[in-house]
Amino acid sequence: MLMPTAISCGNKKTEAAGKNMGIETIMNRKSVRSFTGEKLSEEQIETILKAAMAAPSAMNYQPWSFVVVTDENVIAENFAKAPRSEMFTKAGAIFVVCGDTTMTMPPREDPNGTPVTTESKFWHEDLGACTENLLLAVEALGLGGVWTGCWPAEERYLPLKEALGLPETVVPYAVVPVGVPAGDDQPKDKWNPSKVHRNHW
């Protein structure tokens, strides 16, 4: 289990505790950029990826793929020269969240019977939800991570796309270094009632 969840035994206190833990994970999420260098276990990596793939997706297309970077040579070659590079070189793993910008629309086919491939209009929304799920999983596991922007800045995503050998229609959407926090980062209180409008602006 990723997070404590309600147990179906009719115990209202148990259900409430599970729900509160989920809310706490959301409220405690923070951007962590300083890590100890300890590597993530395969179990941690898989748990994070499973949570990311549990995100909502338009038409359930699930346009996400991931490149998990742990090799020190790959990190040194592609991330060591980035701004604030230590958050990459000291991370336990780097998750490159990738999006397929096209989709095949069954049951549409061309006259030759080939499935029609078209632009995926909502892949970036799907990838945003996926990346947030990933960060919430990181928080729930007691780890730290930070969403570093990649797409749509061509100067960021094109070199990484080439370096990682991504297919033509796939782009790196976000780069998330994850690891054991080296400091005591605290979440920010972003609640602002002035941002809330009811029934009309």
Secondary structure, 3 states (H helix, E strand, C coil): CCCCCCCCCCCHHHHHHHHHHHHHHHHHCCECCCECCCCCCHHHHHHHHHHHCCCCCHHHCCCEEEEEECCHHHHHHHCCCCCCCHHHHCCCEEEEEEEECEEEEEEEECCCCCEEEEECCCHHHHHHHHHHHHHHHHHHCCCEECCEECCCCHHHHHHHHHHHCCCCCEEEEEEEEEECECCCCCCCCCCCHHHCCCCCC
